[in-house]
Amino acid sequence: MQASRLAVATAYLAARVVRRLSWSLPLCLGATVFFARLASEMREGELDVFDEPIQRWVVGMRGAPDSLMMACTRAGGPLPMMLLTLAVLVILVICRQLRQARFLALAAGGSLLLNVLLREGFRRARPGETWVYLLSTPALPSFPSGHTMVSTGVIASLLVLLWMRGVPRGVRITALVSGAAFAIGVGVSRVYFGVHYPSDVLGAWLAATAWVSAVTGWMYPRLLPGTKP
């Protein structure tokens, strides 16, 4: 009897959790599963069939987009992104929006810390010098891309805050499209300059998505797409 009551209570609590995390939980778990599969393929050396065609295609575009790609890779670096985060944090603290400040610090700052831990854990070598273009090869490991993961984590965190602040829908949609374009541009630029494999960038997008959605689900479980803040 007690066992059946415990089972019913557990199922009830699980159902409540799933309802509260109806979008963040599937998004976090899905991104985590795909990241784990990608990391497994990388460790087994089976990503060449994915990386090389994309690398050659991106390399073929070199020339005209140099300035745009350089702007993306510079703006999307960890330092500019952390300075942006710090500036927004100061504004939130001054406005006494402490919960939102904690969210931003955890979601954006955690993306940077998680990236460092993942790269040190996987220790993937960078692409060879034959791929490098205009930039020098960084000393840090390659997987997942630091520029891509940090910029994606920061942009995604700021988008969540826009939804929480209840800014006009047109502004939110514009920010969403612009932020997604910027995050994609940063990722593409890292492959463009030959300092990352495409799978490094894909892994960074997945890891940032998993982390920010997990933090959002924890702190703002009822923030659903299409709902009012």
C-alpha positions in Angstrom: 0.0 0.0 0.0 2.8 2.4 1.0 4.7 1.5 -2.1 1.7 2.3 -4.4 1.2 5.6 -2.7 4.8 6.4 -3.1 4.6 5.6 -6.8 1.5 7.7 -7.2 3.2 10.6 -5.4 6.4 10.3 -7.5 4.4 10.2 -10.7 2.4 13.3 -9.6 5.5 15.2 -8.8 7.2 14.1 -12.1 4.1 15.3 -14.0 4.2 18.7 -12.3 7.9 19.1 -13.1 7.3 18.2 -16.7 4.4 20.7 -17.0 6.5 23.5 -15.4 9.5 22.7 -17.6 7.4 21.9 -20.7 9.9 23.5 -23.1 13.2 24.0 -21.2 13.5 20.3 -20.1 13.1 18.8 -23.6 15.3 21.5 -25.1 18.0 20.9 -22.4 17.9 17.1 -22.6 17.8 17.1 -26.4 20.8 19.4 -26.8 22.7 17.4 -24.1 22.0 14.1 -25.9 23.1 15.4 -29.3 26.2 17.0 -27.7 27.1 13.7 -26.0 26.7 11.8 -29.4 28.8 14.4 -31.1 31.5 14.2 -28.5 31.5 10.4 -28.7 31.9 10.6 -32.5 34.8 13.1 -32.0 36.6 10.8 -29.6 36.3 7.9 -32.0 37.7 10.1 -34.8 34.6 9.7 -37.0 33.8 13.4 -37.6 36.0 13.8 -40.7 33.1 12.9 -43.0 31.1 15.8 -41.4 33.9 18.4 -40.9 35.9 18.2 -44.2 33.1 19.0 -46.7 31.9 22.0 -44.6 35.5 23.2 -44.1 36.2 23.1 -47.8 32.9 24.9 -48.7 33.6 27.7 -46.1 37.2 28.0 -47.2 35.9 28.5 -50.8 34.1 31.7 -49.7 37.3 33.4 -48.4 38.1 36.8 -49.8 35.1 39.1 -50.0 33.6 38.3 -46.6 36.9 38.8 -44.7 35.9 42.1 -43.0 32.5 40.8 -41.9 34.0 37.5 -40.6 36.7 39.4 -38.7 34.1 41.7 -37.1 32.1 38.6 -36.0 35.0 36.8 -34.6 36.3 39.8 -32.7 32.9 40.9 -31.4 32.0 37.3 -30.4 35.2 36.8 -28.3 34.9 35.9 -24.6 36.3 39.3 -23.5 33.8 41.5 -25.4 30.9 39.1 -24.4 31.9 39.2 -20.8 32.2 43.0 -20.8 28.7 43.2 -22.3 27.4 40.9 -19.6 29.1 42.9 -16.9 27.6 46.1 -18.3 24.1 44.7 -18.2 24.7 43.2 -14.8 25.6 46.7 -13.4 22.4 48.1 -14.9 20.3 45.4 -13.4 21.8 45.8 -10.0 21.4 49.6 -10.1 17.7 49.0 -11.0 17.4 46.5 -8.2 16.6 43.6 -10.6 18.6 41.2 -8.5 16.9 38.0 -9.6 17.5 38.9 -13.2 21.1 39.8 -12.4 21.6 36.4 -10.8 20.1 34.7 -13.8 22.4 36.5 -16.2 25.5 35.9 -14.1 24.7 32.2 -13.9 23.5 31.6 -17.5 26.1 33.8 -19.3 29.0 33.4 -16.8 28.3 29.7 -16.5 28.6 29.3 -20.3 32.2 30.6 -20.1 33.1 28.3 -17.2 31.4 25.3 -18.7 33.3 25.9 -22.0 36.7 25.9 -20.2 35.8 22.7 -18.4 34.7 21.0 -21.6 37.7 22.0 -23.6 40.1 20.8 -20.9 38.2 17.6 -20.6 38.2 16.7 -24.4 41.6 18.3 -25.3 40.9 18.2 -29.0 43.7 19.5 -31.2 43.0 22.5 -33.5 42.8 22.1 -37.3 46.2 22.0 -39.1 48.0 25.1 -40.2 46.9 24.5 -43.7 43.4 25.6 -42.7 44.4 28.7 -40.8 43.7 32.0 -42.5 44.5 35.6 -41.3 44.6 34.5 -37.6 47.2 32.6 -35.6 46.2 29.3 -34.1 45.0 29.7 -30.4 46.8 27.7 -27.8 43.6 26.4 -26.1 41.9 23.1 -27.1 39.4 23.2 -29.9 36.2 21.4 -28.8 33.8 23.1 -28.2 34.5 26.5 -29.7 34.9 29.1 -27.0 33.9 32.1 -29.1 30.7 30.3 -30.3 29.6 28.9 -27.0 30.2 32.1 -25.0 28.5 34.4 -27.5 25.6 32.0 -27.9 25.2 31.8 -24.1 25.3 35.5 -23.6 22.9 36.3 -26.5 20.5 33.6 -25.4 20.6 34.9 -21.8 19.9 38.5 -22.9 17.0 37.3 -25.0 15.4 35.5 -22.0 15.7 38.8 -20.1 13.9 40.7 -22.8 11.0 38.3 -22.5 11.1 38.7 -18.8 11.0 42.5 -19.0 8.0 42.4 -21.2 9.4 44.6 -24.0 7.2 45.0 -27.1 6.8 41.9 -29.3 8.3 43.5 -32.3 11.5 44.4 -30.4 11.7 40.8 -29.0 11.4 39.3 -32.5 13.9 41.7 -33.9 16.3 40.9 -31.1 15.8 37.2 -31.6 16.5 37.3 -35.3 19.5 39.6 -34.9 20.9 37.6 -32.0 20.6 34.3 -33.9 22.3 35.8 -36.9 25.1 37.1 -34.7 25.6 33.7 -33.0 25.6 31.9 -36.4 28.0 34.5 -37.8 30.5 34.0 -34.9 30.4 30.2 -35.4 30.9 30.4 -39.1 33.8 32.9 -38.7 35.7 30.4 -36.5 35.5 27.8 -39.3 36.2 30.5 -41.9 39.5 31.4 -40.3 40.4 27.8 -39.9 40.8 27.8 -36.1 37.9 25.4 -35.4 36.3 22.4 -37.0 32.6 22.7 -37.9 31.9 20.1 -35.2 33.5 22.4 -32.6 31.0 25.1 -33.5 28.1 22.7 -33.6 29.1 21.3 -30.2 29.3 24.9 -28.8 25.8 25.7 -30.0 24.4 22.5 -28.4 26.3 23.0 -25.1 25.2 26.7 -24.8 21.6 25.7 -25.6 21.6 23.0 -23.0 23.1 25.2 -20.3 20.9 28.3 -20.8 17.7 26.3 -21.2 18.6 24.5 -17.9 19.2 27.7 -16.0 16.0 29.3 -17.5 13.9 26.3 -16.6 15.3 26.4 -13.1 14.8 30.1 -12.5 11.8 30.9 -14.8 10.0 27.6 -15.3 6.8 29.3 -16.6 8.5 31.4 -19.2 7.0 29.7 -22.2 7.4 30.7 -25.9 4.4 32.9 -26.8 3.3 33.5 -23.2 3.2 36.9 -21.4 6.0 37.6 -19.0 
